[in-house]
Amino acid sequence: MYLVSPNFSDLMAPNVEFKTFPDGDSYVRMNDISKCQGEDVVLFHRLYPKQNTAIFNTIQMLHTLKRVGARTTLVAPYLPYSRQDKTFLMGESLSAQVLCKLFNDFGTVRLVTLDCHFLKKEGESEYANLKIQNISANKLLVEHARKLVGLEQLEVISPDQGANYLVSEFGGKSMSKSRGEYEHAMGPQGEEAYRTVQKVEREFDVATKNVLIIDDMISTGGTMIKAVENLRKGGAKKVICAATHGFFLNGSLDKLRKISDKVFTTNSIPNEAAEVDMMPLLKAAAPNPASSSVQP
């Protein structure tokens, strides 16, 4: 059956209950748990925003399902900590590995997600003993952009080599990016660590062309902003920015809108630029098991 958390309530009717106790502890109740005993279950749950709370809610739900012998496919469009799959300094945590191991240990038979940052390819993979089906939204993003430019030709590129798989079937052109060393600054959540994008370069001509830049995510917007500036200097006619996941931290959406012709993402993370519906991709990858009593 389909189980839907409140974090997915803008897209599907939830049948899982979340509450917060006065001391901040999380309460989870799965009202249809009696129907899940020994069954195949698909759990729809967003892990962002407030990812640490959302992750613990996931563990609570998975543990409850495991106790009744359910076989759970977790559908989480954005996977937090996916940028922490390798270490740069001694003593750093491999947080992506920690998270995937947790999901596996608590009974997830498969994770379905969109454009996972560390996988760099679409299809079935395994990481920390967790089976992952990574789906790409690239075709949906390109299709949406083509509607914006009409019959005019569209050049599809990625802002760096890491996102090349998103554009490989559309010409495969990628810019190159260089980052600085880690810097630290105080932010709303305390000390923040980040690596600034120093420059984004390209070795192909964009003069008079309509250009679509696709990345897996737009976070602080540093990469995309540098890419747009480079394309503008190169004489691009129109510049459209697209990503699967839109965070738009530090006012980056407004910054991008000022220098580009259009900015849009999927609705994997709720944001005001979310114009592409991811649900057809997710439901195709995780169809409702035959025993479902909840309609998608």
N, C-alpha and C positions, 0 to 999 in steps of 0.2 A: 504494500500500500504506500501511498504518498503521505509523508509527515511534513508539516510546514511550520517552521518557527515564526514567532512574531517579527523577526528580522527580515522576513520575506513577505510581510503582509501587504506591501504595495503591489505585489505581483500575483499572489495566491492567497486564498483564505487560510489563515493559520488554524491548526488544531493542536498546538502545543502552547502551554501557558508558562510565561515568565513573570516572576515578581522579584522585588528586592526588599529584603528585611530592613528594618530601621538602622541596623548596624552595618548595612552594606552587603551582607551575604546574599547570594543568588538562590532563588527558589525556582525549580523547574518541575512541571507536571505534564506528563504525556497522557492525555485523556483517553486515547484509543489504544493504550498499551495492551489490553486484553486481546485485541485483534492482531497483535504483532507476534504472538508466541510462535516460534519456529518458522516465521514467514520471511520472505524477501521484502525489505523495506527501503524506500528511497527517502532520505531526509534532506529537505531543502533548508539551507541556513546560511545567511551572510555572516562573514567573519570580520567585517569592517563596516562602520567605524567601531570605536571602542573595542579593538581587537582582543585585548587580554580578557575582558569580561565575556566576549562572544566565544572565545576559545574555551573558557571554563564551562560555559553553557553547553558547548558541544560535547565536552567530556561527560557532563552530567547526563545528557541525552543518550550518548553512546553507551554509557555504563548501564543505564536503565534498559536499553534495548538488548544489550548483551546478557543481562540477567534473565531475560525471557527467551533467549535463544534465537533472537532475530538476526538475520544476515543483512547488514546495513550498507547501502551505497550512500555516501555523503556527497551532496551536491553543494559545493561552496565556490561561487563564481570567482572570487578573488582569494588567493591564498596568502595570508600575512606571513611575514618573515621570509618570503621567497627570495629576497635579496641577500639573505644571510646564509648562503649555502657553501661559502668558503671563508676562510679566515685570512686576515691581513696582518694581524699582530698576535704575538704569543699570548695565550690565555683567553682569546675570544671564544664565545660560544658559537657552535654551528646550529643556530636557532632553527633553520629550515629542517634540519635532520631531527632535532628535538620534537618539533611539532608533528612531523609525519610519523615518527615513532610512537608518539602518544596516540594518534588516530588509529594506527595499526594495533597497538596494544589493547585499546578499548573496543576492538571488534569491527573496525571499518574494513569491509571486504574490497571496497573500491572508492577512490576519490575522483569525482568529476569536477574539473575546474577549467577556467578560461585563461589561455595565454599565461601559463605559469612562468615566472621570470627565469627560473634556473633550468628549465627543460629545453628551451630554444628549439622546440620542434613539436609538431602536432602528432597525436596518436597515443598508444599505450606505452607506459614506462613503469619502472619500479624504482622507488627511492626510499631508503630506510625501511625496507621490507613492505612498503605500502604500494599497492597497485594504483597507478594514477592514469586517468584518461584526460589528456590535455587537449582541449578543443580550441581552435583558433577562430576569432571573430573577424579575421582579415577580409574575408569575402563580403561580409555584411558591411564592413566599413567602406570598402571600395565601392560597393553597389550604392551606398548612400551618397558618397561623394560624386559619383557619376550623375546622379539625379540633380546635383547642384550645378554642375557645369554643362549639362545637356549633351549636345552632340559634339562639343569641343573635345579635343584629345586631352587625356589626363596622364601625367607622368607620376608613377607611384614609387616612392622611395622610403627608406628608413633613415633615421637620424644617426644611426651607428651600426656597426657590424653585428652587435648582439641581437638586434631586431631584424636581421636580414631575412630570417625564415618567414616573416610576415609579408614580405614583398617579393620573394623569390619567384613566385608564379606570375608576377606582374612586371617582370623585367629585371628584378633583382638588384637595383641600384641602391647602394648604401653610402652614406656619408661616414666620416671617421671622427671620433671624439677623443679628446684627451682631458683627463681630470687632474686636479691637484691633490695634495696630501689631505688627510683627515683634518678637519677643523672642528672646534667646539664652541658653542655659544649657548646662552641661556634663552630658553623659549618658554611657551605657556606650560609645558609639561616638565620643566626643569632643564638640565643640561642636554643639549642636542648635539649629536655628532653627524657630520656630513662632509662630503667631498665635492667641492665646487667644480663645475664644468668650465674649463679654461678656454677651449675653443672647439668648434665643429667645422670640419672642412669637407670639400668634395672635389672629385676629379672628373666631373661630367658637366655638360652645358645645360642650363635651364632657361636661357634667354627666351622671352616671349612665350614660355610654356605655362600651362596650368599644372601645379605640383601638389600632390597629396603626400603629406608626411605621416607615416603610421609608426606608432610605438606601442609597446604592451601597456605602458602606463605613463601618465603625466602626474608627477608628484609636486615638486616645487617648480617645475617648468623650466629648469635651467637648460637642459638639453634641447628642448623644443624651441625655446626662445633663441638660443644661439643658432640653431638650424634655420629658423625663419629669417633671422638677420642675414645669414649667409646667402640664402636664396634670393632675398630682396636685392642684395648687392649684385647678384648674378643676373638680375633682370627678369626674374620670374614674373609672369603676368598675374596669376592668382596663386595664393598659397593657402592650402587647407590643412589644418592640423587635426589628426584623429588618433584615438587611443582606445584600447579595450577598457582600461580602468582609469577613471578620472578622480584624482584626489584634489588637485588644484589648491595646494597649500600656499600660504603667504601671498595671497592675491594674484596667483599666477594666471588664473582664467582671464581676469581683466587685462593683465599685461599681454597675453597672447591675442586677445580680441583686438587690441589696439594696433598690433603689427601684422595680423593675418586677416584673411578674408572670411574665414569660418573656423570654428573649433567645435568638435563634437566627440562623444564617446558612446559606449554602450551603457546600459543601466545596471551593470554589475555592481557599481557603487552609486547610490543616489546622488545626483548632482545636477545643477541647472543646465549643463551641456549634454546631458544624457538623451540622445535622440534615436539610438539604435537598440531595438529590443533583442535581448539575448535569449529569451525563453524558448524560441524554436530550437536553438542549438542544444540547450540543456535537456529539454524533454525528449529530443531525438536520441541523445546519449544515455538518458536514464528514463526509459518508458515506464509508465505506471504498471507494476506487477499485477497479474490477473486477479489477485485476491483483494485489490484496493476497494475501499468503500468511500474514498475521498476523490472527488472528481478534480482533474487538473484545471 
